[in-house]
Amino acid sequence: MTLNTVTTTASLDKPLLPAHPNTPQQRAARELTQSIAPTASVSPTVLALAASTSAPTLPPRQPLPTPVLYPDKPAIKIGLDVHLEFIMGVAQREHATPQAPRKFTPDQLVLQVQKWVAEGCTVYAVAESCGFGFVLHRQLVAAGAQSFLITPIALNGKRKTDKLDARALCVRLSRWVDGNKDELSPIRIPSQAEQCARETTRRRKFLSEQIRCLANRGHGQVAEYCHQKLPHRWWGARHWKKLSTTLDLWVLSVLEKLRAIILVMEAQVQALLAELALRVAGQARPKGLGELTLVMLDAEMCDWKRFYNRKQVGSYTGCCPGEHSSGDKRLVGSIDRMGNGRVRCLLVEAVWRFLKWQPNWKAAQKMKVKLGAGTALKKKTVVALARQLAVDLWRWRTGRCTMAELGWVAA
């Protein structure tokens, strides 16, 4: 969700106002400069060309979810513990004590928010992101509330109830709206188009896993009842023709039902692959990064412009090392795995291909010594390169640099 904030960070993108050009000090400086080296006349065409080639044009930044404050309106903060059957909510008006927990249905909650908004209140709502998607979030936004989602966190230690969780979320939301940005870390809400694009890649992987499960089921049944080994892709036309004459009729009837399901799923997978290939058709890509991998990375990232800097990109991958330090002792452990697991898996696989097909990759050249060490250190280095690959892809996809500047060769 993109909101206009009233914080001072928005002023960083505005140019500073120049000093008044007619002060005595500036007039004296101009006269001295003209006496030493008179200013040459430059045509507007030359000035426009210099402005266009002086620095590369970077894409605009995408703001993270932040609250919009209205000091002239009363504020209502509500923490929500969401379930499919009901929603437990705790509301707080301004800085008063949070009210008693109240159970809502989704329709009742939306109507209550609409009532508060009609009374002239500013409604802030927060809930934990879970497997229910963003339907409730979009309904609250349409009702006039400022809705935020956070990753699931431990709110009350060893005690957990719906009422306690909703109250804890309400208290954290109140402190966060008042300016304590460490209380909550809202996630970026993808648009419906981004969500559908991401679902296409995930459904392809889900169907591929189901095909593998059904194929393994067929292998197991033949091994159990016939003490035989099925060939790879036994449901194919060539293998199936041979099996239909050698297997027991009962086992063959069981396999035939599995084969019918597998063929339907494979047809869906092929249709999805054709749809995904159209997204990057004709686009330049580095050698070693296949079309499917590039499409899946683009879909999981939703929008490469969402990141402000390389640290945010690296954190999203979950490949940052864990650390436990105290005083002069510093212990760096395994990666935290706090980011997108699908992106992390794709990046690690891509790094192994880059090491083969991109020998001039600058990031790999810096770690050439570690890559030539033992197997354990090489695997750790590959994970570190996966984080760096995400940063390089971010630079390339947002136009901050070219493939040649990264040491990549086009496919």
N, C-alpha and C positions, 0 to 999 in steps of 0.2 A: 504494500500500500504506500503510495507516495503522498505525503502531506507537506504543506508549507509550514515551516516552523517560525517561531519568533525568537530563536536563539541568535547569538552573535556570530555563529559560524557562517551564516549566509553572506555576511559582509566580506568574507575573505575573497570571494569571487569578483567583487566590485573593484574597479580601479580607484586608486587614491586620487583625490582632487589635487590638481597642481597648484602651486603657490601663485599668487597674483603676479602677472608678468610685468607690472609697472612699478614695482618697488624700487627705491633708489639703488639698493644693492644689485638687483638684477639688471637695471639699466647700465650701471657701471661695468658689470661683467660682460654684457653684450658689446659695449663699446670697445672694451679691451680685446675681446675675441675678434671683432671685426677688424681692428687695427693690425692684429697679428696675421690672421688668415681670413680674408673676406669670404662670406658664404656664397657658394656657386648656385646658380639657379638650376633647379631640378624639375623636370617635367612631371606632371601627375602620373603619366604612364609608368615612368621609372619608379616612382614612389610606390605605386600599387604592386609592381612586380617585386620590389624588395620586400614589401610587407607579406606577400604571398609565399616567398621563398625563404624568409628569415627563420621561421620556426615551424615545425609540423603542427597541424591542427589536430588536437586531441579530442576525442568524443566527450560530451558532457557527462558529468558524474551523476550517478543515480542516488538520491538521498535514501538513507535508511529510515525505517518507521520511527517517527518521533511525535510526541504529543503537540497539539496546537492549543495554546493557552488563550483563554478569554477572561481577563480579570473582571469584566463587568457582568459576567454570568456566573451563577452558582454551579459548582462542579459536583458531579456524582461519580464515584469510582465503584466499580463492581467487579468482584472476583468470581470467576465461574469455574466450577468443577463439572465437566461435561461428560454425560453418559448418553447412550442411545435412548434409554427410556425417559430420562429426566435430566434436568440441569440444576445443580445446587449453586445458589448465588448468595453472596454477602455484599451489601451495598454500604457505602459510606458517603455522607453528605458533607462536603467541604472537609474540615479537619475534626469533625465530631467523631465519637466512638462508632466503630462499625456496628451496623444493625444485626439483628438476629438472622441466622441463615434461613433461606426461603427456597422452597423447591418450585421449579418452573418446568413447564413444557416448553419446547422451542417457540411455539406460537405465543404463549403467554409472555415469554421473555421479550420477544420482539414488540408485542403490544405495550408492555411496560416501558420499554426504551422509547417508543414513539410518544407515550404519554409524558415522560420526562422532557423529551425534546420540545414537545408542544408547550410545556410550561416555561420554556426558556432556559433550561439547564444544559450544561455541557456534560455529556455522558462519556466516560472512559471505561472500557471493558477489557479484561485480560483473561486468557485461558491457556492451558497447556496444549501444545500441538500434539495430536495423536492420530489414530487411524480413521478419524471421522472427516478428514479433508477440511475444506474451507467453506462449506455451505453455511454454517452458522455465522462465521465471520462476515461473509458477504451479506447475509441478511441483516446483521447488526449495522453494518456500514450503510446499507440502503435505508435503514430506519433512522439514521442520523447520528449514530454513535461513532466514537473513535475506538476501533477494536484492534487489539494486539494479541499476537500469539507468541509463546515462548516454548523452548524445548522443555520436556518434562524434567523436573528437578525434585530433590528431596526437600520437602517444605517443613515437616514437623519432626524430623528425626525418626525414632522408633514408633511414634504414635501417628496413625494415619486413619482419618475418616474423611468423608466427603465434606462435612461441615468445617473441620479444621483446615483442610486444603483450601476451600473457598475463602475462608477468613484470612489465611496466610497470603493468598494471592491478592486479596483486597488491600491488605496492609502494605505489601510490597509495591502495588500499583500506586498507592497514595504517595509513598516516599519517592517513587520514580517520577511521577508527574511533578512533584515539588522540586525536582532537580537532582536527586541522588541517582545517577545513571548506573550505579553498580547494583541496584536492586533487581533490575530486569534487563534481559537481553532479547528484545523482540526479534523474531526472524522476518525475513523478507517474504511477502506473500506473492506467489506467482500468479500471473494472470491466467484466465481460463484457457487462452490459446497456448501459453507455455505449459500449463498442466496437461493439456491434451497431447502436445508434442512429446512430453516426457513419458506419458503413459504408453505411447506407441512403442517406444524402445523397451520399456519394461515388460509389456505384454509379449513382445517377441522373445525375450529371455525366459519368461514364464512358460510359454508354450514349448520352447526348446527343452526346458527341464522336464516338463511333463512327458514329452516324447522319449526322453532318456529313461524315465521311470517305467513307462509302458514297455519299452524295449527290454529293459532288464527283467521285468516281470515275465516276458516271454522266454528269455534265457533261463530263468529259474525253473519255470514249469517244465520245459523240455529236459533240463538236467534232472529233475525230480522223477518224471514219469517215463522218460525214454533213455536216460543216462547217455545223452548225446550233447554235443556242443553246437549251438546255432552259429552261423556265420554273421559277420558284421552287417548291419542293415538287412536283417533277415526278411523284412517286409517288402523289400524291393522286388520288382517284377522278375528279374532273373533268378534270384535265390528262392522266391516263393514258388516258382514253377518246379524247381527241383524238390523242395520240401513237400509239396502236395502229393508226391509219389512215394515218399520214403517214411513219413511220420505216421503214427497211429491216428486213426480217424477222429477219435475223441480229442486228442491233443491238438490236432489240426483245426478242429472246430473252435477250440478255445483261442488259438493263435489268430484265427480268421477274424474274430471279434476285436482283438487287440489291433490287428492290422488295419481294420476299417477306421478305428479311432485315430491311429497314427497318421494315416494318409490324409484325413481331414485336417488334422493339426498341421501337417507339413504344408498343405495348400495355403493355410492361413499364414504360416511363417514366410512362405515365398511371396505372398502378397504384401506382407509388412516390409520385407526386405526391398521390394521394388518401390514401395512408398518412401522408405528412408533414403534410398539411393537418389531419388529426385531432389532431395533437399540440398545436396552438395554437388549436384551434377554441374560440371563445368568449372567448379571452384578449384583454385590451386591449393595443393596440400603438400606437406613435406613427405619425402620418401620414408616408408616405414610406418606411416600413420594411415591406416586404411579408411575407406569411406565410412564403413560402419562404426569404427571407433570414433571418428570425428563427429559423426551425427549423434552418437550416444553422449559424448562429452558436451556438445552444444546443448543437447536436451537437458542433461542433468544440471548444467550451469544456469540454464534458463536464459541468462543474459550476461555476457562477459563484462558489460559496462557497469554491472552492479558493484564491482570491487573498486575501492579507492586506490589501493596500493598493493604491493607484492605480499605484504604480511597477511592481508585478508585472504588472498588467494591461497597461500600456503596453509592457513588455518582451516580453510574449507575442505582441504584434502584430508585432514586428519593425519598427516605424515610428520607433524612436528614432534620432536623428542620430548618425552616426559622428564621432569626435573624435580629433584628433592635436595635442596641446598639449605645450609644453615651455617652462618659465620663464614669461615674460610674453607668450608667443605662444600664441594659441589658434585652432585651425583646425577648424571644424565642417564635416563633409562630408555625403555622402548617407546615407540611412538604412542601418542595419546589416543588415536583412533576416534577423535571427537568430531570428525567431519563426515562427509558423504562417503559411505563405504563403496558405493558403485563407482564413483569417480576415482577413488584410491585404487581399486582393482584395475580399472582401465589404464590408469597412468603407469602402474607397475608393469603391466604387460607391454605397454607402448615403449617403455624404457629399454626393455630387452631387445626389442626390434630396432630401436634407434642406435643401440650400441653396435649393431651389425650393419645397418644401412646408412647411418649418419656418422662416419668416422671423424668428421670435422666439427661436430657439435661442441661448441665452446664450453658448455657446462660439463660435459664428460671429459674434455681435455684437462680441466682443472683437477679432476679426481682420477687421473690416469694411474697414479701410483696405487691408490686404494683399490681400483678395479683390478689391478694385476696381483693383488695380494691373495690371501687364502679365500676359501669359499664363503666362510661366515662373514668376513669383512666385505666381500664383494656384494653379498645380498643386502647388507646394511647400506652400502653405498648406493645400490639401485633404488632403495626406498628414499634416500636423500635426493637422488636425481629425479624421482617421481615428483617430489615437491617442487623441484626446480623446473621440471617440464611443465607443470601447471602454470608457473609464473611465465615461462617463455611463451606458452600458448596464449595466455592472457595478453601479453604484449603484442603478439602477432595478430590475434583476432580483433583487438581494439585499435590496430593501426599505429601502435607506438614504435614498432620496428618491423623490419622485413625479415624474410627467411634467410637472406644472405647475411644479415647482421648477426643472426643467431648461429651461423655456421651450418645451416640446413641446405639440403639439395632438394629441389622440387621433384615430385614424382612424375 
